[in-house]
């Protein structure tokens, strides 16, 4: 009984547990399933990837090593391959080509091993073989041994043609190191580099920008008398251009011409343009012109040449370029004519002919062309050509009208300048908008013209359009001062003052200068007091007043103003000292000379170094009566200048040395001045002074040297220069030489009017 009850109890407990488990499962079943799926997914993704068997890895490496080892020094084809690969040359050659195209470089080397066993040289692409060796990780010594063995075996059939084919391929990959090693190997093969070899190397070195290597190879070709073909000559020309070596570029350009089979025009336009650019840079355009004959030249290249002619101010070269361009059939544009006119601007007849040609062709006259013609007209005072240009164009564009107004105003054709503005410019443009468009230079020119030709209403209108424009009012004040109209100058100042603009010292000094121009010392002193009260007095104000007192020969008063400058906390400048020194030089006398050097010493103590004006003033005081001390002091001051000596000062120094009359000083100074290359001489007057000086120094060689230099630079001698030359030659005993010079000048008719 007890056993039965115990079993029943156990059974009840089991049912209770089952019910409990059933309840638990029903509550968390879904979570357990998700957890189980997560574990399964993790196992599938990560735990199935075990490490590779370590014993298999070394085996694979060994196979690769065996592949490399097998092809490293091949002596025969594998027995297995012998059954699959034909020994017929044509089949092997085809197999090599097929393997290369398929990227099977090991197959290419198998075919190569077979080819080496042939008795007769097959048709094989060495570039493909070498590339396959390199792609199969063969080192350079291996490649060289293979090539050398091949060339040795088939020495009677291998020539530079097949090696050049290989060079072409290597050059495309810029493999210069292997190429150079093959070149070193050529003597052992009884072969030499030929024209094609040099061509390949030249192109490769130029591509890698090894300019010096290109130059070295070109020198080797010339030494070995190997002719340049078109491609190699082109490369050498471009290389010389890159190195800015005009001589080399010109020499190779000639080679390019001789290498051209059809015509010289095969040289690309950009190469010709670069040749012209370098020739212009080295000022050797004349040498290049003859080499360009027969080539197709663009108008841009011609314009580059003409621009260089204009820079050099060489009218003779301009004419050569013009004739060259016409012979080549170059079409002239308006820019070409503009440059031509600038290049021959000193020859009115030639300018007129070019202008007539433009009119005849009906070319558009651009603002650049107009500027060129008017610049030439201004240089030669050819108002008639300017009138003709204006009448032909009948311009309506404001920029062109402004150019004509400036030309006429600056060449004292005041009525014409005002007429163009009032009749042509104002009628086509609104007055207010026109004023806003006019540039300052044109307004000043027009205002000056209006005042000069008695049209004050026009000047007043320009002022009224912008009452606060200081530049316009300054122009009006200066013009009033130049005309002696001091009342008008002060009136313009007051109108500007009433406009409310902030006044500055420039305005006050302009009125003060007008007082000095009108020679009204009392008004100048009164205005100076007003300037001081306004706090606008500066060193320029004091210098202007000093100038006024010196005009009235009151040196003491002018000298006393130096102390006022210092009392005002200002520093006298070069203008201050130069005005006083110049006044003393004009007065002359021994007492004044001592006072002059006192001012020079004061100038030095103030830290103000002399300039060219100072030296020129002191040089004027020197003559044959000057003391040695004065001469030495003046010459020493020349070396203390901060600014370089210019042509005018050079002429003054030379003329002073001639006046002093000391041959030894003149000779030493000439040597010193000629040693200073910074002085560029462009005027016949300076050459006349130098010729006269060399004549006084009994240096006939120097006389002829100066004359020859002047003539070679196409500087026309004036009658004064010619007189200096004749005097210098005659005084040195060469009368026949003087006659020859005069006869030559009469024949060439090249003496300019003085």
Secondary structure, DSSP 8 states (H G I E B T S, - for coil): -HHHHHHHHHHHHHHHHHHHHHHHHHHHHHHHHHHHHHHHHHIIIIIT-----HHHHHHHHHHHHHHHHHHHT--S--HHHHTTS---HHHHHHHHHHHHHTT-HHHHHHHHHHHTT-SS-----HHHHHHHHHHTT--HHHHHHHHHHHHHHTTTT--HHHHHHHHHHHHHTT-HHHHHHHHHHGGGGT----HHHHHHHHHHHHHTT-HHHHHHHHHHHHHTT----HHHHHHHHHHHHHTT-HHHHHHHHHHHHHH-SS-GGGS-HHHHHHHHHHHHHTT-HHHHHGGGTTS---HHHHHHHHHHHHHHT-HHHHHHHHHHHHHTT----HHHHHHHHHHTTT-HHHHHHHHHHHHHHT----HHHHHHHHHHHHHHT-HHHHHHHHHHH---SHHHHHHHHHHHHHTT-HHHHHHIIIIIITTTS-HHHHHHHS-HHHHHHHHHHHHHTT-HHHHHHHHHHTTT-HHHHHHHHHHHHHTT-HHHHHHHHHHHHHTT----HHHHHHHHHHHHHTT-HHHHHHHHHHHHHTT---HHHHHHHHHHHHHTT-HHHHHHHHHHHHHTT----HHHHHHHHHHHHHH-SHHHHHHHHHHHHHHHHTT----HHHHHHHHHT--TT--HHHHHHHHHHHTT-SS---HHHHHHHHHHHHHHT-HHHHHHHHHHHHT-TT-----HHHHHHHHHHHHHTT-HHHHHHHHHHHHHTT---BHHHHHHHHHHHHHTT-HHHHHHHHHHHHHHT--B--
